[in-house]
Amino acid sequence: MESLKVLLRDLECISLADISALPESNQHIIAEHLEELQDELKEALNKERQYNTAHC
């Protein structure tokens, strides 16, 4: 689980400047996928936390 937390922190550090360095035709797609991945990781980590809280 710690690896997923690190991945989420790293993903949150990706800036619009980083994305703008990509080919323009891909920028929107990459930004959208990064946002979706961040949301899914946050949801999974929250569910894990809730599970651990309920079962401890």
Helices and strands as residue ranges (DSSP letters): H 2-12, H 16-20, H 24-54
